[in-house]
Amino acid sequence: MLAPLDEPLIAALELTTAVRIADIGCGSGATTVTAFRQAPLGSVVHGFDLSPGLVDVGRQRSRHEALVEFAVADMATEPPPRQPYDRLLSRLGVMFFADPPSAFENLRGWLAAGGRVAFAVWGPVEDNAWMAATRAAVADAVAVPPADPDAPGPFRYADADPFVTLLTRAGFHDVAVTDWRDRLPIGDRLPAPEAARFALASFSSFAELLTQAGPDAQARAQQSLTARFTPYEQHGAVLMPARVHIVTGRGAPVAGARS
């Protein structure tokens, strides 16, 4: 479902020569492997995630790629490696740090002088139709508490300006934002009823609310979301508009280089 984000995100890394890349919050490693396959010959890509299960999936996915490795790590606190990385990459993996200023200062230490970062984060919920529809459908069935925009969560950096400030204060240079807008195949090209089930299961907080409320609430949310998804179904697949911020920046300038 999220594969359409990989092309603009990896392009933002500006891979022109062989580099060392770290994928932050790599999940099951799909973007990690894609970045390796698109990077110049001789590049090395390492994926890091909190989940041992997802890291194991990544290792299976990359078992034929000798220069791709995965490790379990909390990137908010993991000490920088002896050999820093030339590029830091993250597809929707940097919105969940408990202490963002400390976490991004730590990540700055992972980046070599003159290196580059590219982080994808969700834009506003109103510009991500499948998420807005899912929240509305759950609210049709149970009371949904208001979202805290400053808490860890997918829309923490929906307003990109504070994120730019955060990265700049953490020591990154030339921080900039471009927006990716297109349609995403919900659940990877599922029809409306299956896409609705996928979406309701994708948000643990919503799933927990519905489970606590009982089977009737689950059925009402499923029915409501199926109705909301149906107008977007084309040839058996639900395709809905999305907006993602691609935030780029650089590490400290190389010593002796002209600014």
Beta strands, then each sheet from edge to edge (+ up, - down):
strand 1: 20-24
strand 2: 44-49
strand 3: 68-72
strand 4: 85-91
strand 5: 111-122
strand 6: 173-185
strand 7: 233-234
strand 8: 237-250
sheet 1: 3+ 2+ 1+ 4+ 5+ 8- 6+
sheet 2: 3+ 2+ 1+ 4+ 5+ 8- 7+
end
